[in-house]
């Protein structure tokens, strides 16, 4: 499965979405405006879900569950599929995957897709990299160790905020 995403033009009343696999689909501007925003935190995953559901996938955002992927679901052929979403400022810039994402990619193999998404003005550009551990060159790097406190006692203080 080779997934490619379209160039989207918002200049017309009805927008023609031209996919690189030569399929043309009509979509109302109101729907498209909802799809075209990744400026909010965590919305890249939500926008990829909308794009995939629009392309006849049945997917949901599971990014808060720490599973090693952000989106899980079923592709149009009925197969399980898993997407890890990486939002970038420029295509070609490096991105990282965690040990958890690496393990999920290894476990899921060809069902695992790294999705790189970039917003350019009112357009989203998306690249789908299927089975990334077989196709991408990755270097293992140690960034830092951190200390995490998960259990502590405390006394709270309350402060009233005034409007300025």
FENKA-V935830 format. One line per field, one symbol per residue. ss: DSSP state (~ for helix, > for strand, _ for the rest). phi: phi as a letter, one per 40 degrees, with the letter a starting at -180 (. if undefined). psi: psi as a letter, one per 40 degrees, with the letter a starting at -180 (. if undefined). A space follows every 10 residues. Layout:
ss = ???
phi = ???
psi = ???
//
This chain:
ss = ___>__>>__ ___>>>>>__ ___>>>>>~~ ~~~~~_____ __~~~~~~~~ ~~~~___>>> >_~~~_____ >>>>_____> >>>>>>>___ ________~~ ~~~~~~~~~~ ~>>>>>>>>> __>>>>>>>> _~~~~_____ __________ __________ ____
phi = .bcbbccbbc cbdbccbbcc cgcbbcacdc ccdcccabcc dgcdccccdc cccccgcbba cbcccfcgac bbibcdcgcc abbbcbcbca cgccabbcdc ccccccccfc cbbcbbbbcb gcbbbbbbbc fcccbbcbbc bccacbbbbb aababcbbbc cbcc
psi = hhhiiihhhe eidhhhhhie efhhhihidd dddddghfei heeddddddd ddddffigii hfdeefeeid hiahieeeii ihhhhhhidh ieiiiiiidd ddddddddbe ehhhhhhhhg bfihhhhhgi fdddeihihh ihdiiihhhe hiiihiihhh hih.
//
